[in-house]
Structure formats: C-alpha cells, structure tokens
Amino acid sequence: MDKVLPPVGRGGTPVDVFRQVGRCRVLVTNAYHLAVFALSQGIPAVGITASEYYDDNSTAWHRCSGADCAWCI
C-alpha cells in the first residue's frame, strides 16, 4: 500500500505542494491551482464544484490542459 503523506499545511511552499501532487495517480479537487499542478505533470484532475464560478474554473482547466475529456462534478 502507498504511504499516505500528511497535508502540506500553511507553512508549505508551492514546491512542496507540487511535489506532493506529483505523487497522485489522479487528483480530485475544487482548487484551481491544485488542478493546474496535477495537469502540468500529466496527472488527471477531477473538478468538484458547488457554484457557477467554480464551474467556469473547472471548464478552464479542461481548455488549458488540452485533454480530450474532462469531468466536473
């Protein structure tokens, strides 16, 4: 079983977050920048949204990633 890492937390740097996201096989998030970090490393990202604002952000992930498909829940 893969080792589970603790959250980066407030003291973490963007590099810390980027590295931790890089350990994922898929990322499920509502945070735009986490999705960008995942997609830039070739890791699929699933966007979970609860408002029209975040629906628009999730759609932007898809357009910017060049992926053939996207899932926004």
C-alpha positions, -999 to +999 in steps of 0.1 A: +000+000+000+012+035-008+024+057+020-001+084+029+015+118+034+002+145+058-012+176+042+014+203+033-003+229+055+001+266+057+039+265+061+044+246+029+058+262-002+044+259-037+072+234-045+061+212-015+026+212-029+038+205-064+058+175-052+030+161-032+005+164-060+031+146-082+027+115-061-010+112-071-024+089-097-055+111-101-064+144-082-099+152-071-102+188-060-121+221-061-089+241-061-079+255-094-041+257-087-040+221-075-056+210-107-030+230-127-002+214-107-016+179-115-024+186-151+011+201-157+026+168-145+003+146-167-019+136-138-057+136-144-077+160-124-114+159-115-130+191-106-158+192-079-178+224-080-206+239-060-212+272-078-212+287-113-179+305-105-162+271-099-180+255-128-163+281-150-129+275-134-132+237-139-141+243-176-110+264-179-088+235-166-101+214-194-095+240-221-060+248-208-049+212-203-055+201-239-072+169-226-096+150-247-121+149-219-128+164-185-150+155-156-166+182-135-189+172-108 
